[in-house]
Amino acid sequence: MRTTTSLIIVLILALLSWWFQDLWKETPIVKTIKDEHFPDYFMDNFTITNMNQQGQPAYILTARRLDHYADDDSTEIIQPHILFKETEGDWSISAQRAHIQTNNNIIHLYENVNISRVPSAQQQALSITTEYLKVYTDNKIAETDKLAHIKTQQFELDTTGMVFDNNKGILKLLSRVKGTYETGK
């Protein structure tokens, strides 16, 4: 009986010492940064010119800051200004910030988005303001589902949602259109 009790005590002490050794063993803490969203490169006060197939500037993007994120291949832009070069007249789009996802041909513009067309012999000046705009740079289409205010010399309109196709010269108003139109006097 004494041998059995001694054997049980030795086994309990062995198990306790193994448990304490495992308990006090330090496990290294390794922090991985793979899943963190941080910029892998940035630019301040820059200008990017995108050329068309004829070698002429299609659009010019200037901004205060650009941050690129490697984890999702996205780009955040602060105070972007895009100038679309057109034969009938240039278009200008500015905003407080922009986001470009992996598809670099779509730009999402946010906060105080202003679109303006300079007057030309064929067209009068036009300005559009909204809080969000999605721009497809390849086919020059801009759209929003938010409230937009459109103004020319002759009219002012408010609409919820619009699609502007610069290639076809079509401005489609989607819903809740209200406005005023001044006739020539």
C-alpha positions in Angstrom: 0.0 0.0 0.0 2.9 2.3 0.8 4.4 1.7 -2.6 1.1 2.4 -4.3 0.7 5.6 -2.4 4.3 6.7 -3.1 3.9 5.9 -6.8 0.7 8.0 -7.0 2.4 10.9 -5.2 5.4 10.7 -7.6 3.0 10.6 -10.6 1.0 13.6 -9.3 4.3 15.5 -8.7 5.5 14.6 -12.2 2.2 15.7 -13.8 2.2 19.0 -11.7 5.9 19.7 -12.6 5.1 19.1 -16.4 2.0 21.3 -16.1 3.9 24.1 -14.4 6.7 23.9 -16.9 4.2 24.2 -19.8 2.4 27.0 -18.0 5.6 29.1 -17.5 6.9 28.5 -21.0 6.9 31.8 -22.9 5.2 31.7 -26.2 6.6 34.4 -28.5 4.0 37.0 -29.6 4.3 37.6 -33.3 2.1 40.4 -34.7 1.4 39.9 -38.4 0.9 43.0 -40.5 -0.5 41.1 -43.4 -4.1 41.9 -42.6 -3.5 45.6 -41.7 -4.6 48.3 -44.1 -1.6 50.6 -44.5 -0.1 52.4 -47.5 2.8 50.8 -49.3 3.5 54.0 -51.2 2.2 57.6 -51.4 2.6 60.8 -53.4 2.1 64.4 -52.5 1.1 67.3 -54.8 1.2 65.2 -58.0 -0.1 65.2 -61.6 -0.8 62.2 -63.7 -1.6 62.4 -67.4 -3.4 59.6 -69.1 -2.9 59.5 -72.9 -5.4 58.3 -75.5 -4.6 56.0 -78.4 -3.5 58.9 -80.6 -0.9 60.0 -78.0 -2.9 63.0 -76.8 -3.9 63.7 -73.2 -7.2 62.0 -72.5 -7.4 63.3 -68.9 -5.1 64.9 -66.3 -5.4 64.0 -62.6 -3.9 66.3 -60.0 -4.3 66.0 -56.3 -2.9 66.9 -52.9 -2.1 63.3 -51.8 -2.4 59.8 -53.0 -2.1 56.6 -50.8 -1.9 53.2 -52.3 -2.8 50.1 -50.2 -1.3 46.8 -51.1 -3.7 44.6 -49.1 -6.6 45.3 -51.5 -4.8 47.2 -54.3 -6.9 50.3 -53.7 -6.0 54.0 -53.9 -7.2 56.9 -51.8 -6.8 60.4 -53.2 -7.2 63.6 -51.3 -8.5 66.7 -53.1 -8.5 65.2 -56.6 -9.1 67.4 -59.7 -9.6 65.6 -63.1 -9.5 67.5 -66.4 -10.9 65.7 -69.4 -9.5 67.1 -72.6 -12.2 67.3 -75.3 -12.3 68.9 -78.7 -15.7 70.5 -78.0 -14.6 71.8 -74.6 -12.8 70.6 -71.5 -14.6 69.1 -68.5 -13.3 69.5 -65.0 -14.3 67.4 -61.9 -13.1 68.1 -58.4 -13.9 66.6 -55.0 -12.6 66.3 -51.4 -11.6 62.7 -51.9 -11.6 59.8 -54.3 -11.2 56.1 -54.2 -10.0 53.8 -56.9 -10.3 50.0 -56.5 -8.2 47.4 -58.4 -10.0 48.4 -61.6 -8.1 51.7 -62.3 -10.7 52.8 -64.9 -13.4 53.6 -62.3 -13.0 56.5 -59.9 -15.4 57.1 -57.0 -15.5 60.7 -55.9 -16.9 61.9 -52.6 -17.8 65.1 -50.8 -18.4 68.4 -52.6 -18.1 66.9 -56.1 -18.2 69.7 -58.7 -18.4 69.0 -62.4 -18.0 71.9 -64.8 -17.9 72.3 -68.6 -16.2 75.4 -70.0 -18.3 77.3 -72.6 -17.4 76.8 -76.2 -18.8 77.8 -79.6 -21.0 74.7 -79.6 -22.0 74.5 -75.9 -22.8 76.8 -73.0 -21.2 76.5 -69.6 -22.6 73.8 -67.3 -22.0 73.0 -63.7 -23.1 70.0 -61.6 -22.7 69.5 -57.9 -23.3 66.4 -55.9 -21.9 64.4 -52.9 -20.9 61.3 -54.8 -19.9 60.5 -58.4 -18.8 57.4 -60.1 -16.6 58.1 -63.2 -15.8 55.5 -65.9 -12.7 57.1 -67.4 -12.4 54.7 -70.4 -15.9 55.5 -71.8 -16.3 59.0 -70.2 -19.5 58.2 -68.3 -20.3 59.7 -64.9 -23.2 58.7 -62.7 -24.6 59.2 -59.3 -27.6 58.0 -57.3 -27.4 61.0 -54.9 -29.0 64.4 -55.2 -27.4 66.5 -58.0 -27.8 70.2 -58.7 -27.4 71.1 -62.4 -27.0 74.7 -63.6 -26.6 76.5 -66.9 -27.4 80.1 -68.0 -31.0 79.1 -68.8 -32.0 76.5 -66.2 -31.4 75.1 -62.7 -32.4 71.5 -61.9 -32.3 69.3 -58.9 -32.5 65.5 -59.5 -32.0 62.4 -57.5 -29.6 60.3 -59.7 -28.2 61.1 -63.1 -26.1 59.5 -65.8 -23.9 61.7 -68.0 -22.5 60.1 -71.2 -19.9 62.6 -72.5 -19.3 60.5 -75.7 -23.0 60.8 -76.8 -23.6 64.2 -75.1 -26.5 62.8 -73.1 -27.4 63.8 -69.6 -30.1 61.5 -68.2 -32.0 62.6 -65.1 -33.2 59.6 -63.1 -35.9 60.7 -60.6 -37.5 63.6 -58.6 -36.5 66.2 -61.1 -37.4 69.8 -60.1 -36.2 73.0 -61.6 -36.6 76.3 -63.3 -36.1 77.3 -66.9 -35.7 80.9 -68.1 -37.0 81.7 -71.5 -35.2 84.3 -73.7 -36.5 87.8 -73.1 
